[in-house]
Amino acid sequence: MNTVLRYLFFLLVIHPIVLIVLGTNVRRRHLLPTSGPAIVVANHNSHLDALTLMTLFGMRRLSIVRPVAAADYFLTNRLLAWFSTKIIGIIPLQRKMSRVRYKSLVSVLSQGWITVRQ
């Protein structure tokens, strides 16, 4: 069910915002990785950066693209945590410096996913 909601959210909300409202124009799409492991990084102008990067991969690759996001922000309440993890598909990352910090990211990359970081 969450997979269907995720695809619908990106198809009906995110793609129209990125393509029509923001007017994103993609050049040299062929340089994007077609499979993982890969990390794609934005310069973090807004929370839309990760979602915009995710749309570059198209709907067919949405299942293998996951954004990395700050756990202390996106997991603050139950609704935001559910939406962030189940619909957007974030990989929560603790901002505090520690060895454990990157375990979830390494785990996802070892499975061949593409991660998006802002």
Buried (B, 14 or more C-beta within 10 A) or exposed (E): EEEEEBBEBBEEEBBEBBBEEEEEEEEEEEEBBEEBBBBBEBEEEEBBBBBBBBBBBEEEBBEBBBBBBBBEEBBEEEEEBEBBBBBBBBBBBBEEEEEEBEEBBEEBBEEEBBBBBB
